[in-house]
Amino acid sequence: MYNIGIDLGGTNIKVGVVNDDFKIVGKSNIKTDLPRPAEEIADSIAKGVELACKEAGIDVKDINSIGIGTPGVADRNTGVVLYSCNLGFNNTDLGGLLKHRLGTDIYVENDANVAAYGEVLGGAAKGYKDVVVITLGTGVGGGIIIGGKIYTGFNFCGAELGHVVIEYNGRQCNCGRKGCFEAYSSATALITATKKAMEENKDSAMWNIAGSIDKVDGKTAFDAMRAGDKSGKAVVDEYLNYLGCGLTNVVNTFQPEMLLIGGGICKEGDYLTKPLEEYIKRESYCINPERSTVLGICKLGNDAGIVGAANLYRLKD
C-alpha cells in the first residue's frame, strides 16, 4: 500500500510516495512561489503528486491517502489550515481543495508534528511511544508524541516548545514574548551570539574561520572552540547551557522515553550531545536513573516530514 506525504514549505513543496516500510519510493519538488492563492498552491501540490507517482511507477489511483505537513495551525480532523502566516492561509480548506483535485482522503497537520511522527515511525525513535522532538533551525520547533499519537492540545496549537520562557524578561522573541527558548537556542540565536562575540573580540579565531562576519554560521563558534579559541568556547558554553536548560524543562514536563534534537547543529555530534546529556542528567527530576529519558539525534532529516505526513491516516479518529 502506498501513501503520499507532502512537506509544504514557504519555498518548496516536497512530495514523496511512501510504502508500508516507511521508505520513500518516489519524489518530486515544486517551488511554492509565494505569494499566491491557495487554489494555485493546491494545483501545484496536485502536480507534485502526479510527478512523484510517476517516479515511483504507480498511478495516482493506487494511493491510499495523502497527508500534508504545513507551517502554522491545522485541524487534522477537517483538513482546514486555521492559520499560517508563512503561506497566507486563514481558515483555508486545504484538504477540501486537494480532495476535489485528487479524489482521495486528505489529512493536514502542522509540519513539526508530522516530522516528529515520522521519526517515531521510521527514524531514530522507532519503537518508542512517548517522544518529544526539538528542531534547532531558524527557530525552535517542537513535536510531541504521546502513546504513539501526535499531541496538539484541544485547539491544535500545542507543542510550541520554542516559546516557553527560559529567562524572564530576557531577549526579545519574534513571537512577542521575551526570554523564549527560541531566542537563546535556535541556530539563529547561536549565529547572533557568535557575531556579537566577534565584534567584542577582534583577535578571535572566529574571524579567520568565518572569513567575514557576513559568513558566520552555526559551525563557526564550535570550530573556534576546537581550535582553542577562548571566545569561541565562551559562545558554545553559553549556547549549550541555554539549550540544556530548555531541554531539561521538556524532560521534566513530559518525561518522554526519548528526546530527539534535529537541525544542522546536530552535525557537531558529541561536542553537542555529551555536554547536553550531562546537563540533563544533573538537572532533570528523575528518581530512577535506569528509566531516564534517552537523548538522541533525528535520523530522517528532511524526509521526516514526508514520512510522518504520509502516515497521518493511521491517526484517524
C-alpha positions in Angstrom: 0.0 0.0 0.0 1.2 3.5 -0.9 0.6 6.8 0.8 1.6 10.3 -0.2 3.5 12.6 2.2 3.8 16.3 1.5 6.1 18.8 3.1 4.5 22.1 2.3 7.1 24.9 2.9 7.4 28.5 2.1 10.0 27.9 -0.6 9.3 24.3 -1.8 6.6 21.7 -2.0 8.2 18.3 -1.4 6.2 15.3 -2.2 7.0 11.6 -1.5 5.4 8.3 -2.2 5.9 6.2 1.0 5.5 2.4 1.2 4.5 0.3 4.2 8.1 0.0 5.3 8.2 3.8 5.7 10.5 4.1 2.7 10.2 6.9 0.1 10.0 5.3 -3.3 9.3 8.3 -5.4 9.8 12.1 -5.0 9.1 15.4 -6.6 9.9 19.0 -5.7 8.0 22.1 -6.9 8.5 25.8 -5.9 5.8 27.2 -3.7 6.2 30.5 -5.4 4.6 32.7 -2.8 2.5 34.8 -2.5 -0.4 33.3 -4.5 -3.9 32.0 -3.8 -4.5 28.7 -2.0 -6.2 27.3 -5.1 -3.0 27.8 -7.2 -0.9 26.1 -4.4 -3.3 23.2 -4.4 -2.8 22.9 -8.2 1.0 22.7 -7.7 0.6 20.1 -4.9 -1.6 18.0 -7.2 1.0 18.3 -10.0 3.7 17.3 -7.5 1.7 14.2 -6.5 1.4 13.2 -10.1 5.2 13.6 -10.7 6.1 11.6 -7.5 3.7 8.8 -8.5 5.3 8.7 -12.0 8.8 8.4 -10.5 7.5 5.6 -8.2 6.0 3.8 -11.2 2.4 3.9 -9.8 -0.8 5.5 -10.7 -2.4 8.2 -8.5 -5.4 5.9 -8.2 -3.2 3.4 -6.3 -2.7 5.9 -3.5 -4.4 5.1 -0.2 -4.3 8.6 1.3 -2.4 11.9 1.2 -1.0 13.7 4.2 0.3 17.2 4.4 2.7 18.9 6.8 2.1 22.6 6.8 3.5 25.6 8.7 1.0 27.0 11.2 -2.0 25.7 12.9 -4.1 22.9 11.2 -7.2 21.0 12.2 -6.3 17.4 11.3 -9.9 16.3 11.6 -11.2 18.7 8.9 -8.2 19.4 6.8 -8.5 23.2 7.4 -5.4 25.3 7.9 -6.6 27.6 10.6 -3.7 30.0 10.3 -0.3 30.1 8.6 1.4 33.4 8.3 4.1 31.9 6.0 1.6 30.7 3.5 -1.0 33.5 3.9 -3.7 30.9 4.9 -6.5 31.8 7.2 -9.3 29.2 7.7 -8.2 27.7 4.4 -9.8 24.4 3.5 -6.6 22.9 2.0 -7.9 19.3 2.5 -11.1 20.2 0.6 -9.2 21.8 -2.3 -7.0 18.7 -2.7 -9.9 16.3 -2.3 -11.5 18.0 -5.2 -8.4 17.6 -7.3 -7.1 14.2 -6.3 -10.2 12.4 -5.0 -8.6 10.6 -2.1 -8.6 11.0 1.7 -6.6 14.1 2.8 -5.0 14.7 6.2 -3.4 18.0 7.2 -1.2 18.6 10.2 1.5 21.0 11.5 4.9 20.4 9.8 6.9 20.0 13.1 4.3 17.5 14.4 4.5 15.3 11.3 8.3 15.4 11.4 8.2 14.1 14.9 5.7 11.4 13.9 8.0 10.4 11.1 10.9 9.9 13.4 8.8 7.7 15.6 7.5 5.5 12.7 10.7 5.1 10.7 13.5 7.1 12.3 15.6 7.5 15.4 12.7 7.0 17.7 11.3 3.8 16.1 9.8 1.5 18.7 9.2 4.3 21.2 5.7 5.6 22.1 6.4 8.7 24.1 8.8 11.0 22.3 9.5 14.7 22.1 11.3 16.2 19.1 13.0 19.6 19.2 14.3 21.1 16.0 17.0 23.8 16.1 16.8 25.9 13.0 15.7 29.4 12.2 13.5 29.0 15.3 13.0 26.2 17.8 10.3 23.8 16.7 8.6 21.1 18.7 6.7 17.9 18.2 5.1 15.8 21.0 4.2 12.1 20.5 2.2 10.6 23.5 1.2 6.9 23.3 2.2 6.9 19.6 -0.1 9.7 18.7 0.5 13.4 17.9 -0.4 15.7 20.8 -1.7 19.1 19.7 -3.9 20.3 22.6 -7.6 20.9 22.3 -7.1 23.9 19.9 -4.3 22.3 17.7 -1.8 24.9 19.0 0.1 22.6 21.3 3.9 21.7 21.1 5.1 25.3 20.6 8.0 24.5 22.9 10.2 27.2 21.4 8.1 29.7 23.1 8.5 28.5 26.6 10.4 31.2 28.5 13.7 30.2 30.0 14.8 33.7 31.1 12.2 36.0 32.4 12.2 39.4 30.6 15.1 38.2 28.5 15.9 38.6 24.8 13.1 39.7 22.6 11.5 36.8 20.6 9.7 37.2 17.3 6.5 35.8 18.9 6.2 38.9 21.1 7.4 37.4 24.4 10.8 37.9 26.0 13.2 35.2 27.0 11.8 32.4 24.9 13.7 29.1 24.4 13.9 30.0 20.7 15.6 33.3 21.4 18.5 31.5 23.0 18.7 28.1 21.4 17.9 28.4 17.7 20.6 28.3 15.1 19.7 32.0 14.5 20.4 32.7 18.2 23.8 30.9 18.0 24.8 32.9 14.9 23.8 36.2 16.6 25.8 35.4 19.7 28.8 34.4 17.6 28.7 37.7 15.7 28.4 39.6 18.9 31.4 37.8 20.4 33.4 38.5 17.2 32.7 42.2 17.4 33.9 42.3 21.0 37.0 40.1 20.3 38.7 41.3 17.2 41.6 38.8 17.7 39.3 35.8 17.9 40.0 32.8 15.7 36.3 33.1 14.6 37.3 35.9 12.2 39.7 33.6 10.3 37.3 30.7 10.4 34.3 32.6 9.1 36.3 34.8 6.7 33.9 37.7 7.4 31.1 38.4 9.8 28.6 38.0 7.0 29.7 34.4 6.5 29.2 33.3 10.1 27.1 30.1 10.5 26.3 27.6 13.3 29.7 25.9 13.0 31.8 29.0 13.4 31.9 29.0 17.2 32.3 25.2 17.5 35.2 25.2 15.0 36.9 28.1 17.0 36.4 26.2 20.3 38.0 23.1 18.8 40.9 25.3 17.7 41.4 26.5 21.3 39.8 29.9 20.9 38.5 31.2 24.3 35.8 33.5 22.9 34.5 30.6 20.6 34.4 28.4 23.7 32.5 31.0 25.7 29.9 31.2 22.9 29.5 27.5 22.7 29.3 27.1 26.5 26.6 29.7 26.9 24.6 28.2 24.0 24.8 24.7 25.4 23.8 26.0 28.9 20.7 27.6 27.5 19.9 24.6 25.3 20.4 22.3 28.2 18.1 24.4 30.3 15.3 24.3 27.7 15.7 20.5 27.1 15.6 19.8 30.8 12.4 21.7 31.1 11.0 19.4 28.3 12.2 16.3 30.2 10.8 17.5 33.5 7.4 18.3 31.8 6.9 15.2 29.8 9.4 12.6 31.0 9.5 11.1 27.5 11.1 7.8 26.7 13.2 9.6 24.1 14.1 13.3 23.4 15.3 13.9 19.9 17.0 17.0 18.6 17.4 17.9 15.0 18.8 20.6 12.7 22.2 21.3 11.2 23.7 22.0 14.6 23.4 18.3 15.4 26.3 17.6 13.0 28.5 18.7 15.8 27.9 15.2 17.3 29.5 14.5 20.7 30.5 18.1 21.1 26.8 18.9 21.3 25.3 15.8 22.8 27.8 14.9 25.5 27.5 18.2 27.4 23.7 18.2 26.9 23.5 14.6 28.4 25.5 15.7 31.4 23.4 18.8 31.9 20.1 16.9 31.6 21.3 14.2 33.9 22.3 16.8 36.5 19.2 19.0 36.3 16.3 16.7 35.5 13.9 15.4 38.0 14.4 11.7 37.7 14.2 9.3 40.7 15.2 6.2 38.7 18.4 6.6 36.5 17.5 3.3 34.8 14.3 4.8 33.5 15.6 8.2 32.4 15.0 9.9 29.1 17.3 8.9 26.2 18.7 11.8 24.3 19.1 11.2 20.5 19.7 12.8 17.2 17.0 12.9 14.4 17.8 10.4 11.7 15.4 11.1 8.8 16.4 14.8 8.2 14.2 16.5 5.6 12.4 13.2 4.8 10.9 13.0 8.3 8.0 15.4 7.4 7.2 13.3 4.3 7.2 10.0 6.1 5.1 11.4 9.0 2.6 13.1 6.8 2.1 10.0 4.6 1.1 8.1 7.7 -1.4 10.6 9.2 -4.2 8.3 8.1 -3.1 6.0 10.9 -4.3 8.6 13.4 -7.8 8.9 12.0 -10.3 9.1 14.8 
